[in-house]
Amino acid sequence: MAGKKIVDLMQDRAGEKSPWVSFEYFPPRTAQGVTNLEARIERMKALGPMFVDMTWGAGGSTADVTLDISAKCQNKFGLETNMHLTCTNMPQEQIKKALASAKEAGIRNILALRGDPPHGEERWEATEGGFNCALDLVKYIRKEYGDYFGVSVAGYPEGHPNTISLVEGGMDALSEAEKGRCRVEESGEVYVCPDSDFEAELDYLKEKVDAGADFIVTQMFFDAGVYESFVKACKAKGINVPVIPGLMCVNAYGGFVKMTKFCKTRVPAELASQLAEVAEDADAVKKMGIKVGIELSKRCIAAGAVGVHYYCLNLEKVVSGIVEGLDLAPPVKVMPKIIDVLAARKAEGKASVSLEFFPPRTAKGVENLMARLQRMKAVDPVFADFTWGAGGSTSEVTLELTKGAKQKAQVNPNMHLTCTNMPKEKITGALQEAREAGVTNIVALRGDPPHGEEKWEVTEGGFSCALDLVKFIRQEHGDFFGISVAGYPEGHPDKIVEVAEGEEGLSEGERKRCRVAVDEATGEKKVWVCRDAAFEEELTYLKEKVDAGADFIITQMFFDVETYVAFVEACRRRGINCPVVPGIMCINAYAGMKKMTDFCKTRVPSAIWEALEPIREDAAAVKQFGVHWGTTFCNQLLEAGAPVLHFYTLNLETVTMKILEGLGLYQPPVTLESLPAAPAQSTLPPAPPTTADKSTEVATTQPGAMFA
């Protein structure tokens, strides 16, 4: 679908007092760089740019990448795109092909430029069969495409760098106008575009506008007076199209010095001095860049700029700070708290679903997961949560996924946050970032021990437990966040211990939640359980978390419905009256099921293993069984009053979606192949076994590291 011309978007906004923003990006050199940039562009969409533009390398050196990213911006990210197109080393056929590709992608806007000289060359030379200048390109676009494309061109408030030269005689040799746009080096050398050349450039700019350019985007400058003078000079020449100030974001001191020197840009002495003072402090430079950007933007807007175009250099921190500081970003949509959604769903009598995912290790994995979430949102999940690696090891990815779920998939995210190896400052930063993104739901956890360690240790200056985290969130953020916490129907894995005397030494309550297994190495029958005293202590602690401000509980996985029923009853006896959401581990693969239940010391009814053992080598049959068992299990949970079915998806979708289809909570596309209703080789009874079935033996290895 074709986009809109930027000049028309400007006209639509003409009645609004609030100016707009736009961003420029350049094509990275590597595939990973492209992936990272696309993720960044999508995040920065939240800043509300009117358009984005993508540069075009000399001689079309980045043509394919520029076209590809531009097409994605236009069609995938829904951003109006202004694609650069240059004459440098570009024969007419290549220009023709580029314009056709842009039109095919629905791109309606072109920034027509002459372009830089090819890499390694100082001067620009026209290509035989090509164009001599941007004016030729503007004329060609209008001739071949009429009014289809919106066309913008470059303007140079201080003169084109090719016309800026050393002044013999220094400042004394300059006119007043030249003094207002000259560059003065530390050595005292003065560079300027002479008045005669500046006037010639204005004449040429008018030719480009008269040939069909809709608006002008300026080269960077750091003196608002330069922009003000340039706009007046344009009007004096009869140039009446919008002149959009192009502002270079100061992201790093070295880059700032290099770029301004290369372009011979005027830098006010005060700014040069301020930046030099913090040159060695990267964070201070960024803060200065935000301050400078805000002040310069305000001056340009006061001078009549309808919008501001930022050369962000593919970075986001500084430009985000500028836009937010100007209060030009669109208001962030704040998601509803899950507890409120659950109450509304209950009143409507609707069954609810939620999904859990973990952060992939690669950028491609993140892309695949977001695509999967886009598909799985068809089940209308109440929320989707994303786990948080020990010590914040996945913090950036978790935050990216959390924001992506909200902004791209329009799914309400419930972000995990753990105490493990997390100093208070990092917790504070994560909560603030979530809040600024409009994320209102947090799963407060202690977390697993760091990779390679068996025991959890509190971090100095951090938190001792999830209770501390709940209290901190309520203390710092009041009622802004909805908070969920973990509950353990069979007891926390840390408290599940081996019972030497076997089942005979268990109480009735312990028998209902114990795990019985046979050690494959010795053939010895072993029993594990959370003893009654420890289980009661956990319930006491759970009530403390709820009393401190937790809205609802999400349980650890279990495979016996009566385990859930007994746990809810125990909670109610303790005065824990909030919703208790059952956490459901889908059976996707035999090995994964075995490993996970061994690791967490989970009770698994023997009938499940008896059904799985004969088909353990048949992956498809195991999935079929997982669908059959999961559908029955979930029906029983709903009958038992479960407020939500929370699926631990393990980042997989087939079994989860088929279960929901079986429950009547999802209607698949007609192209999706249906799995059989029951596994061909399974003899599983219609309902999962209850605690009345005391035989829970299964061959297993000794459990490994403790889950926390």
C-alpha positions in Angstrom: 0.0 0.0 0.0 1.4 3.4 -1.0 2.3 5.9 1.7 1.6 9.6 1.8 3.7 12.5 0.6 5.4 14.3 3.4 4.4 17.7 2.1 0.7 16.5 2.5 1.4 15.3 6.0 2.8 18.8 6.7 -0.3 20.3 5.4 -2.4 18.0 7.6 -0.5 19.2 10.6 -0.5 22.9 9.6 -3.3 23.7 12.0 -1.6 22.2 15.0 0.7 24.2 17.1 2.9 21.3 18.1 5.9 20.9 15.7 6.9 17.4 14.5 10.2 15.5 14.4 11.9 13.2 11.8 15.0 11.0 11.9 17.8 10.1 9.5 19.6 6.8 9.4 22.4 5.3 7.3 22.7 1.7 6.1 25.0 -0.4 8.3 27.8 -2.5 6.7 26.9 -5.9 8.2 23.8 -8.0 8.4 23.9 -7.9 12.2 24.2 -4.1 12.0 21.1 -4.0 9.8 19.2 -6.2 12.2 20.2 -4.0 15.1 19.2 -0.8 13.3 15.8 -2.2 12.3 15.1 -3.0 16.0 16.2 0.5 16.9 14.1 2.1 14.2 11.1 0.2 15.5 11.8 1.2 19.1 12.2 4.9 18.1 8.8 4.8 16.3 7.5 5.4 19.8 8.9 9.0 19.6 6.4 9.7 16.8 8.5 10.8 13.8 6.5 12.2 10.9 9.0 10.4 8.6 12.4 8.7 8.6 14.9 8.8 5.8 17.7 6.4 4.8 20.9 7.6 3.1 22.2 6.3 -0.2 25.9 5.5 -0.6 28.0 7.1 -3.4 27.5 5.4 -6.7 24.6 3.3 -5.2 27.1 1.4 -3.0 24.3 0.8 -0.5 21.5 0.7 -3.0 20.2 -2.8 -2.0 20.4 -2.2 1.7 18.9 1.3 1.5 16.0 0.0 -0.6 15.5 -3.0 1.7 15.5 -1.0 5.0 13.4 1.8 3.4 10.8 -0.7 2.3 10.7 -2.2 5.8 10.3 1.2 7.4 7.4 1.9 5.0 5.6 -1.4 5.2 6.7 -3.3 8.2 7.1 -0.5 10.7 4.5 1.8 9.3 6.8 4.8 9.1 6.6 7.3 6.2 9.9 7.0 4.5 12.0 9.6 2.6 14.5 7.6 0.6 17.8 9.4 -0.4 18.8 9.2 -4.0 22.1 10.6 -5.3 23.7 11.3 -8.7 27.2 10.3 -7.8 28.5 7.6 -10.1 24.9 6.7 -10.9 24.0 6.1 -14.6 20.4 6.9 -15.5 19.4 3.2 -15.7 20.3 2.7 -12.1 18.4 5.8 -11.1 15.4 4.5 -13.1 15.6 1.1 -11.4 15.8 2.7 -7.9 12.8 4.9 -8.4 10.8 1.9 -9.8 11.7 -0.2 -6.7 10.8 2.6 -4.4 7.4 3.0 -6.0 6.8 -0.8 -5.9 7.5 -0.7 -2.2 4.9 2.0 -1.7 7.5 4.7 -0.9 6.2 8.2 -1.9 9.1 10.4 -0.9 12.6 11.0 -2.3 15.4 13.2 -1.1 17.2 14.2 -4.3 20.9 14.9 -3.9 24.1 15.1 -5.9 25.9 13.1 -3.3 29.4 12.8 -1.9 32.4 12.0 -4.1 33.2 8.2 -4.3 35.3 6.9 -1.4 38.9 7.9 -1.7 38.3 10.7 -4.1 38.2 14.4 -3.2 36.2 15.8 -6.2 32.9 14.8 -7.7 32.7 13.9 -11.4 29.6 13.4 -13.5 29.0 9.9 -14.7 28.5 9.4 -18.5 24.8 8.8 -19.0 24.0 10.1 -15.6 23.1 13.4 -14.1 25.2 16.5 -13.3 23.5 17.7 -10.2 20.5 17.3 -7.9 18.5 19.7 -10.1 18.7 17.2 -13.0 17.5 14.5 -10.6 14.5 16.6 -9.5 13.6 17.3 -13.1 13.9 13.7 -14.1 11.6 12.5 -11.2 9.0 15.0 -12.1 9.2 14.2 -15.8 9.0 10.4 -15.3 6.6 10.2 -12.3 4.7 13.5 -12.3 3.3 14.2 -8.9 3.6 10.7 -7.5 6.7 11.3 -5.4 7.2 14.0 -2.9 10.6 15.5 -3.5 12.9 17.2 -1.0 16.3 18.7 -1.5 19.2 19.9 0.6 19.9 23.4 1.7 23.2 24.7 3.2 22.8 27.5 5.8 26.5 28.1 5.9 27.2 27.3 2.3 28.1 24.1 0.6 31.3 22.6 2.1 32.9 22.7 -1.4 32.6 26.5 -1.4 33.8 27.1 2.2 37.5 28.1 2.1 40.2 29.7 4.1 40.0 33.5 4.4 43.1 35.5 3.9 43.0 38.4 6.3 40.8 36.6 8.9 37.7 38.1 10.4 38.6 41.6 9.3 38.2 40.6 5.7 34.6 39.3 6.2 31.2 41.0 5.6 28.7 41.1 8.4 26.8 38.2 6.8 30.0 36.2 6.4 30.9 36.8 10.0 27.5 35.2 11.0 28.2 31.9 9.2 32.0 31.5 9.3 34.0 28.8 11.1 36.9 29.8 13.3 39.5 27.2 14.2 41.5 27.1 17.5 44.5 28.3 15.5 42.5 31.4 14.6 42.1 30.4 10.9 38.8 31.5 9.5 36.7 29.6 6.9 33.7 30.9 5.1 31.5 30.6 2.0 31.9 34.0 0.3 28.8 36.1 -0.2 29.0 35.7 -4.0 29.0 31.9 -3.7 26.3 31.9 -1.1 24.1 34.0 -3.4 24.8 31.6 -6.2 23.8 28.7 -4.0 20.5 30.3 -3.1 19.8 30.9 -6.8 20.5 27.2 -7.4 18.3 26.2 -4.5 15.4 28.2 -6.0 15.9 26.4 -9.3 15.5 23.0 -7.5 12.3 24.3 -5.8 11.0 25.7 -9.0 11.7 22.3 -10.7 9.5 20.5 -8.3 11.0 20.2 -4.8 8.4 20.3 -2.1 10.6 21.3 0.9 14.2 21.8 2.0 16.2 19.9 4.7 19.2 21.8 5.8 22.8 20.6 6.4 23.7 20.5 10.1 24.5 23.7 12.0 25.0 24.5 15.7 24.2 28.2 15.7 20.4 29.0 15.6 21.3 32.4 14.1 22.6 30.7 11.0 19.2 29.0 10.5 17.3 32.2 11.1 19.4 34.1 8.5 19.1 31.3 6.0 15.3 31.2 6.2 15.2 35.0 5.7 17.6 34.7 2.7 15.4 32.0 1.1 12.3 34.1 1.5 14.1 37.0 -0.1 14.9 34.8 -3.1 11.2 33.8 -3.4 11.7 30.4 -1.9 8.5 29.8 0.0 8.5 26.0 0.7 9.2 24.8 4.2 12.8 24.9 5.3 13.3 22.1 7.8 16.4 22.4 10.2 18.6 19.4 10.1 20.3 19.0 13.5 23.2 16.7 14.2 22.9 14.9 17.5 26.1 15.1 19.6 26.5 11.5 20.7 30.3 11.4 21.2 33.0 14.1 21.4 35.4 12.6 18.9 32.6 12.1 16.3 31.4 15.7 16.8 34.9 17.1 16.2 35.5 14.9 13.2 32.1 15.7 11.6 32.2 19.4 12.1 35.7 19.7 10.8 34.9 17.6 7.7 31.9 19.7 6.9 33.6 23.0 8.0 30.7 23.7 10.3 30.5 26.8 12.4 30.7 25.8 16.1 30.0 28.6 18.6 32.9 29.1 21.0 30.8 28.5 24.1 29.6 25.2 22.8 33.1 24.1 21.8 34.4 25.0 25.2 31.6 23.2 27.1 32.1 20.0 25.1 35.9 20.1 25.4 35.5 20.2 29.2 33.6 16.9 29.3 35.4 15.3 26.3 36.6 12.3 28.3 33.3 11.6 30.0 31.0 9.8 27.4 27.9 10.1 29.6 28.5 13.8 30.2 28.9 14.4 26.4 25.6 12.7 25.8 23.9 14.8 28.5 25.4 17.9 26.9 24.2 16.7 23.5 20.7 16.5 24.8 20.9 20.0 26.3 22.3 21.5 23.2 19.8 19.7 21.0 16.8 20.9 23.1 18.0 24.5 23.1 18.8 24.5 19.4 15.5 22.9 18.5 13.6 25.5 20.6 15.3 28.3 18.8 14.5 26.9 15.4 10.9 26.3 16.3 10.7 29.9 17.6 12.0 31.0 14.2 9.1 29.3 12.5 10.3 25.7 11.8 7.3 23.5 11.5 9.4 20.4 12.4 12.9 19.4 13.2 15.0 16.7 11.4 17.6 14.9 13.5 20.7 13.3 12.1 20.8 10.7 14.8 23.8 8.6 13.4 21.8 5.4 14.0 21.8 6.0 17.8 18.8 6.7 20.0 19.8 7.9 23.5 20.5 11.5 22.7 17.7 12.0 20.1 15.2 10.4 22.5 16.3 12.7 25.3 15.9 15.7 23.0 12.4 14.8 21.8 11.3 13.9 25.3 12.8 17.1 26.6 10.9 19.1 24.1 7.8 17.2 25.0 7.2 16.3 21.4 6.9 12.6 21.8 3.4 11.3 21.6 1.9 10.4 24.9 2.8 6.9 26.0 -0.1 4.5 26.1 -0.2 3.1 29.6 -1.4 -0.5 29.7 -4.1 -1.6 32.1 -3.1 -3.5 35.2 -3.7 -7.2 34.8 -5.6 -7.5 38.1 -8.2 -5.0 36.7 -8.4 -7.0 33.4 -9.0 -10.2 35.3 -11.8 -8.6 37.3 -13.5 -7.4 34.1 -13.1 -10.9 32.4 -14.5 -12.6 35.5 -17.6 -10.3 35.4 -18.1 -11.2 31.7 -17.7 -14.9 32.4 -14.8 -15.2 29.9 -12.0 -17.8 30.1 -8.6 -16.1 30.0 -5.2 -17.1 28.7 -1.7 -15.8 29.3 1.7 -16.7 27.8 5.3 -16.8 29.1 8.4 -16.6 27.0 12.1 -16.3 27.7 14.6 -14.0 25.9 16.5 -15.7 23.0 20.3 -15.3 22.8 20.5 -13.9 19.3 19.0 -11.0 17.5 17.5 -13.4 15.0 16.0 -15.4 17.8 14.3 -12.2 19.1 13.0 -11.5 15.7 11.5 -15.0 15.4 10.0 -14.8 18.9 8.3 -11.5 18.1 6.9 -13.0 14.9 5.6 -15.9 17.0 4.0 -13.6 19.5 2.3 -11.8 16.6 0.8 -15.1 15.6 -0.1 -16.2 19.1 -1.8 -13.0 20.1 -4.7 -14.4 18.1 -5.7 -16.2 21.4 -6.3 -12.8 22.9 -4.0 -13.3 25.9 -4.6 -11.3 29.0 -0.9 -10.8 29.2 2.4 -12.1 28.0 5.4 -12.2 30.4 9.1 -12.3 29.7 11.6 -13.8 32.0 14.6 -12.0 33.4 18.0 -13.7 33.5 19.9 -14.1 36.8 21.7 -10.8 37.7 20.0 -9.0 34.9 21.9 -11.1 32.3 19.0 -10.7 29.8 17.8 -7.3 31.1 18.2 -5.4 27.8 16.5 -8.2 25.8 13.8 -8.6 28.3 13.1 -4.9 28.2 13.2 -4.9 24.4 10.7 -7.8 24.3 8.5 -6.2 26.9 8.3 -3.0 24.9 7.9 -4.9 21.7 4.9 -6.9 23.0 3.2 -3.6 23.9 4.2 -1.5 20.9 4.2 -4.0 18.1 2.0 -6.8 19.1 -0.4 -4.7 21.3 -0.2 -7.4 24.0 -0.2 -6.4 27.6 3.3 -7.3 28.9 4.0 -8.6 32.5 7.8 -8.1 32.9 9.8 -10.4 35.2 12.2 -8.7 37.6 14.5 -10.7 39.9 16.7 -9.8 42.8 19.5 -12.2 42.0 22.8 -10.3 41.7 20.9 -7.2 41.0 22.0 -4.0 42.8 19.3 -1.6 43.8 20.4 0.9 41.1 19.7 -1.6 38.3 16.3 -2.5 39.7 15.5 1.2 39.9 16.6 1.8 36.3 14.6 -1.2 35.0 11.4 -0.1 36.8 11.8 3.5 35.5 12.4 2.3 31.9 9.3 0.0 32.1 7.2 2.9 33.5 8.4 5.3 30.8 7.3 2.8 28.2 3.8 2.5 29.7 4.4 -1.0 31.1 2.4 -1.4 34.2 2.8 -5.0 35.3 5.8 -6.7 37.0 6.4 -10.3 38.2 8.5 -9.8 41.3 10.8 -12.7 41.9 14.0 -13.6 43.8 15.3 -15.5 40.8 17.6 -18.4 40.0 21.2 -18.5 41.2 23.8 -17.2 38.6 24.9 -19.7 36.0 27.3 -22.3 37.4 26.3 -21.7 41.0 24.1 -23.9 43.1 23.2 -21.5 45.9 21.7 -18.0 45.7 23.6 -15.2 47.5 22.2 -11.7 48.3 24.0 -8.9 46.5 25.4 -6.1 48.6 23.2 -3.1 48.2 20.5 -5.3 46.6 17.5 -7.2 47.9 17.2 -10.4 50.0 14.0 -11.8 48.6 11.0 -11.1 46.4 9.2 -9.7 49.4 11.8 -6.9 49.6 11.2 -6.3 45.9 7.4 -6.0 46.3 7.9 -3.6 49.1 10.3 -1.5 47.1 8.1 -1.3 44.1 5.1 -0.1 46.2 7.3 2.3 48.2 8.8 3.9 45.0 5.9 3.7 42.6 2.8 3.4 44.7 -0.1 1.9 42.8 1.3 2.5 39.3 2.4 -1.1 38.8 0.4 -4.3 39.1 2.5 -6.9 40.8 2.3 -10.7 40.6 4.4 -13.1 42.6 5.3 -16.8 42.4 3.5 -19.6 44.4 4.7 -23.2 44.8 1.8 -25.7 45.1 4.3 -28.5 45.8 6.7 -26.3 47.8 9.7 -24.4 46.6 12.3 -26.6 45.0 14.9 -25.4 47.5 12.6 -26.9 50.3 11.9 -30.2 48.5 14.2 -32.8 50.2 14.7 -36.5 49.9 12.9 -38.5 52.5 15.1 -41.4 53.7 12.2 -43.4 55.2 10.2 -43.2 52.0 6.5 -42.8 51.7 5.8 -44.4 55.0 7.3 -41.4 56.7 5.0 -38.9 55.1 1.9 -37.2 56.4 -1.3 -37.3 54.4 -0.7 -33.8 53.0 2.9 -34.7 52.1 1.8 -37.8 50.2 -0.4 -35.7 48.0 2.5 -33.5 46.9 5.4 -35.8 47.0 7.6 -37.0 44.1 8.4 -40.7 43.9 11.0 -41.9 41.4 13.4 -44.7 40.7 17.1 -43.9 40.4 18.2 -45.3 37.0 21.7 -45.9 38.3 20.8 -47.9 41.4 17.2 -49.0 40.8 16.4 -47.6 44.2 13.0 -46.0 44.9 13.4 -42.5 46.2 10.9 -40.0 47.6 11.2 -36.2 47.6 8.8 -33.8 49.4 8.5 -30.3 50.9 7.8 -31.2 54.5 4.6 -29.8 56.2 6.5 -27.3 58.4 8.4 -25.9 55.4 5.2 -25.8 53.4 3.5 -23.8 56.1 6.4 -21.4 56.3 6.1 -20.8 52.5 2.4 -20.0 52.8 3.2 -17.6 55.6 5.8 -15.9 53.3 3.4 -15.9 50.4 0.8 -14.1 52.5 3.5 -11.5 53.4 4.1 -10.9 49.7 0.4 -10.4 49.1 0.0 -8.2 52.1 2.9 -6.1 50.9 1.1 -5.3 47.7 1.1 -8.3 45.3 -2.1 -8.4 43.3 -2.1 -12.1 42.2 -0.1 -15.3 42.3 1.2 -17.3 39.4 2.1 -20.9 40.3 5.1 -23.1 39.5 4.2 -25.9 37.1 2.4 -29.0 38.3 0.7 -31.9 36.6 -2.1 -32.9 39.0 -5.2 -30.8 39.2 -5.8 -31.7 42.8 -2.4 -30.2 43.6 -3.8 -26.8 42.4 -7.1 -27.2 44.2 -5.3 -28.1 47.5 -3.0 -25.1 47.1 -5.8 -22.7 46.5 -7.6 -24.0 49.5 -4.5 -23.7 51.7 -4.1 -20.1 50.5 -7.7 -19.3 51.4 -7.3 -20.7 54.8 -4.3 -18.4 55.3 -6.3 -15.4 54.3 -4.7 -15.1 50.8 -7.8 -14.2 48.8 -6.2 -12.8 45.5 -6.4 -14.8 42.3 -4.2 -17.8 42.0 -3.2 -18.4 38.4 -2.1 -21.9 37.5 1.2 -22.2 35.6 0.9 -24.9 32.9 4.0 -26.5 31.4 3.2 -27.8 27.9 4.5 -31.2 27.0 6.4 -30.5 23.8 9.2 -33.1 24.0 10.0 -36.1 26.1 13.5 -35.1 26.9 12.6 -31.6 27.8 9.7 -32.8 30.0 12.0 -35.2 31.8 14.8 -32.7 32.3 12.5 -29.9 33.6 10.5 -32.0 36.0 13.8 -33.6 37.4 15.3 -30.2 37.8 12.3 -28.7 39.6 11.6 -32.0 41.5 8.0 -31.9 40.2 5.4 -34.5 41.0 4.3 -36.2 37.8 1.4 -38.7 37.9 2.5 -42.2 36.7 -0.1 -42.3 34.0 1.6 -39.5 32.1 4.9 -41.4 32.1 3.2 -44.6 31.1 1.7 -42.9 28.1 4.9 -41.2 27.2 7.4 -44.0 27.5 6.2 -46.0 24.5 6.4 -42.9 22.2 9.4 -41.2 23.7 11.3 -41.4 20.4 8.4 -40.2 18.3 8.5 -36.4 18.5 5.2 -35.9 16.7 3.4 -38.4 18.9 4.7 -36.7 22.0 3.3 -33.4 20.8 0.0 -35.1 20.0 -0.1 -36.5 23.5 0.8 -33.1 24.9 -2.2 -31.6 23.1 -4.6 -34.4 24.3 -3.4 -34.3 27.9 -3.1 -30.5 28.0 -6.7 -30.0 26.8 -8.1 -32.3 29.4 -5.9 -30.8 32.1 -6.9 -27.2 31.3 -10.6 -28.1 31.2 -10.3 -29.5 34.7 -8.5 -26.4 35.9 -11.2 -24.1 34.4 -13.8 -26.3 36.2 -11.8 -25.9 39.4 -12.2 -22.1 39.1 -8.8 -21.1 37.6 -9.0 -17.4 36.7 -6.4 -17.7 33.9 -4.6 -20.5 32.1 -1.0 -19.4 32.1 1.2 -21.3 29.6 4.9 -21.8 30.0 5.4 -21.9 26.2 9.2 -22.5 26.2 9.0 -20.1 23.1 7.0 -22.8 21.2 3.5 -22.5 19.8 2.1 -25.7 18.3 1.1 -27.5 21.4 -0.1 -24.4 23.2 -2.2 -23.3 20.3 -3.7 -26.8 19.7 -4.7 -27.0 23.4 -6.4 -23.7 23.1 -8.1 -24.8 19.9 -9.4 -27.9 21.7 -10.7 -25.7 24.5 -12.6 -23.5 22.0 -10.4 -20.5 22.9 -8.7 -20.2 19.5 -9.9 -20.6 15.9 -6.9 -21.4 13.6 -6.5 -20.0 10.1 -7.8 -22.5 7.5 -4.2 -23.0 6.2 -3.0 -24.4 9.6 -2.9 -28.2 9.6 -4.7 -29.8 12.5 -3.1 -32.3 14.8 -5.1 -35.5 15.7 -7.3 -35.1 18.7 -5.4 -37.9 20.6 -2.0 -39.6 20.2 -2.1 -42.7 18.1 -0.1 -44.7 20.6 -1.3 -43.2 23.9 -3.6 -45.0 26.4 -4.0 -41.9 28.6 -7.4 -41.9 30.4 -9.8 -39.1 29.6 -8.8 -37.1 32.7 -5.3 -36.7 34.3 -4.9 -38.8 37.5 -5.6 -37.2 40.8 -3.8 -37.6 44.1 -5.9 -40.7 44.7 -3.4 -42.4 42.3 -0.5 -42.8 44.7 1.7 -44.5 42.2 4.0 -41.8 40.8 7.1 -43.9 40.1 9.2 -43.0 37.1 12.8 -43.9 36.2 15.0 -40.8 36.5 18.4 -39.6 37.3 19.3 -37.8 40.5 18.1 -34.1 40.3 20.8 -31.6 39.5 21.3 -28.1 40.7 18.6 -26.5 42.9 16.0 -24.3 41.2 15.4 -21.0 42.9 
